[in-house]
Each structure stands twice: as C-alpha cells, then as structure tokens.
Amino acid sequence: MRQLRSKTFQAGISLTGLILALALLGVLAVFALKLVPTYTEYSAIKDAIVRAKETGGTTREIQVAFDKNAGINNVSAIHGRDLVITRDDGEVQISFAYEKRVPLMGNVSLLIDYAGTTDPNGMAPRADADQ
C-alpha cells in the first residue's frame, strides 16, 4: 500500500522579512516627512502667484501682493523680487523657479528644482536662468 503523506506548509512572513519590511517603511516615512513640506511650500507659491496676478497693477504691486500672501503661508523659498513678471499682449504673466536642497542624513541631501507659471502655455523659467 502506498502511504499518503500530508505536508504542512507554513505561510507568512519570517522575522527577518518583517524587520526588513519595517526598516524599508521607516526609510520611506523619513523621506516623506522631509519632502512633503517642500511640496506644500511649492503649492503655496503657485497659489500666491495666481492671487498676485489677480490683484494686477504694477510690477511692484504684484511683488508686494505675493509677499503678503507668502507671509501668511510661511513661504521662505522665494520672495516677490524673485518672480519673473512679464506682460504679453497686455496680460500679466508671473513665473518662478528655484532649487530646494533637503538634507536627508549626514552629508547626503536631495536637490529639487521647482518651477511654475501663470502662463497658460506653461512656459516656466529654468532654475538656472538669471532672474
């Protein structure tokens, strides 16, 4: 007679696998905690240039309107004087570009180029362009 043997298989994750997965999640969480504030600031800057454009007026008035809105949202990456303000066919377009360096650990950091514009064509200035 042939004997049937039942094999039992264990399913799940090993302790080593669990530790590695938690370490990976921890590293990703640290990256997220350091990068989310820079993106939040970038979004606040985009909103501030739209509101500054709505105020209209001279270049100086637009810069002041941007600075007031940026002050409310704790924007420190750029100021009104850093904006590129152009008038195409009588319509004001506001653009900006800046770099944000985020220290990750030790002497390792991440450099992010942010740029934005109110121009419907989406032509934002490059971060290395003279402003």
C-alpha positions as CSV (number, residue, x, y, z in Angstrom):
1,M,0.0,0.0,0.0
2,R,1.0,3.4,-0.8
3,Q,1.1,5.8,2.1
4,L,-0.1,9.3,1.6
5,R,1.9,11.9,3.5
6,S,0.4,15.2,4.1
7,K,2.8,18.0,4.0
8,T,2.2,21.0,6.1
9,F,3.3,24.4,4.8
10,Q,3.8,27.4,6.9
11,A,2.5,30.6,5.3
12,G,3.5,34.1,6.4
13,I,6.5,36.3,6.8
14,S,9.6,35.5,8.7
15,L,11.0,37.7,11.5
16,T,13.9,38.8,9.2
17,G,11.4,39.7,6.5
18,L,9.3,41.6,8.9
19,I,12.3,43.6,10.2
20,L,13.5,44.4,6.6
21,A,10.0,45.5,5.6
22,L,9.7,47.7,8.7
23,A,13.1,49.2,8.0
24,L,12.1,50.0,4.4
25,L,8.9,51.6,5.6
26,G,10.8,53.6,8.1
27,V,13.2,55.0,5.5
28,L,10.3,55.8,3.2
29,A,8.5,57.6,6.1
30,V,11.6,59.7,6.8
31,F,11.8,60.7,3.1
32,A,8.1,61.6,3.1
33,L,8.4,63.7,6.3
34,K,11.2,65.6,4.7
35,L,9.8,66.1,1.2
36,V,6.1,66.8,1.9
37,P,6.8,70.3,3.4
38,T,8.8,71.3,0.3
39,Y,5.9,70.3,-1.9
40,T,3.4,72.1,0.3
41,E,5.5,75.2,0.1
42,Y,5.6,74.9,-3.7
43,S,1.8,74.6,-3.8
44,A,1.5,77.7,-1.6
45,I,3.8,79.6,-4.0
46,K,1.7,78.5,-7.0
47,D,-1.4,79.8,-5.3
48,A,0.3,83.0,-4.3
49,I,1.3,83.9,-7.8
50,V,-2.3,83.3,-9.0
51,R,-3.6,85.6,-6.3
52,A,-0.9,88.2,-7.0
53,K,-1.8,88.1,-10.7
54,E,-5.5,88.8,-9.8
55,T,-4.5,92.0,-8.0
56,G,-3.0,93.3,-11.2
57,G,-1.2,96.7,-11.1
58,T,2.4,97.5,-11.4
59,T,5.3,95.0,-11.0
60,R,6.0,96.4,-7.5
61,E,2.3,96.0,-6.5
62,I,2.3,92.4,-7.7
63,Q,5.5,91.7,-5.8
64,V,4.0,93.2,-2.6
65,A,0.8,91.1,-3.1
66,F,2.9,88.0,-3.5
67,D,5.0,88.8,-0.4
68,K,1.8,89.3,1.7
69,N,0.3,86.0,0.6
70,A,3.6,84.2,1.0
71,G,4.0,85.6,4.5
72,I,0.6,84.2,5.5
73,N,1.6,80.7,4.2
74,N,5.1,80.8,5.7
75,V,6.8,80.7,2.3
76,S,10.6,81.3,2.7
77,A,11.9,79.8,-0.5
78,I,11.3,82.9,-2.7
79,H,10.2,86.4,-2.4
80,G,8.4,88.9,-4.6
81,R,11.6,90.2,-6.0
82,D,12.5,86.7,-7.3
83,L,9.4,86.5,-9.5
84,V,9.7,86.9,-13.3
85,I,6.8,89.2,-14.3
86,T,6.1,89.7,-18.0
87,R,3.4,91.5,-19.9
88,D,2.4,89.6,-23.1
89,D,-0.3,91.5,-25.1
90,G,-1.3,93.5,-22.1
91,E,-1.8,90.4,-19.9
92,V,0.5,89.9,-16.9
93,Q,2.2,86.5,-16.6
94,I,4.1,85.6,-13.4
95,S,6.8,82.8,-13.3
96,F,9.2,81.5,-10.7
97,A,11.9,78.9,-10.5
98,Y,14.0,77.8,-7.5
99,E,16.0,75.0,-6.1
100,K,15.3,73.4,-2.7
101,R,18.0,71.3,-1.0
102,V,16.7,68.8,1.5
103,P,19.2,67.3,3.9
104,L,18.5,63.6,4.2
105,M,21.1,62.1,6.5
106,G,24.7,63.0,7.3
107,N,26.2,64.8,4.2
108,V,23.6,63.4,1.8
109,S,21.0,65.7,0.5
110,L,18.3,65.8,-2.2
111,L,18.2,68.8,-4.7
112,I,14.7,69.5,-6.1
113,D,14.1,72.0,-8.9
114,Y,10.7,73.7,-8.6
115,A,9.2,76.0,-11.3
116,G,5.8,77.4,-12.0
117,T,3.9,80.0,-14.0
118,T,0.5,81.5,-14.6
119,D,1.1,81.4,-18.4
120,P,-1.5,79.0,-20.0
121,N,1.3,77.7,-22.3
122,G,3.2,76.5,-19.2
123,M,6.5,78.1,-20.1
124,A,8.2,78.4,-16.7
125,P,11.7,79.8,-16.5
126,R,14.5,77.3,-15.9
127,A,16.0,77.2,-12.4
128,D,19.5,78.1,-13.7
129,A,18.2,81.1,-15.7
130,D,19.2,84.5,-14.5
131,Q,16.3,86.2,-12.7
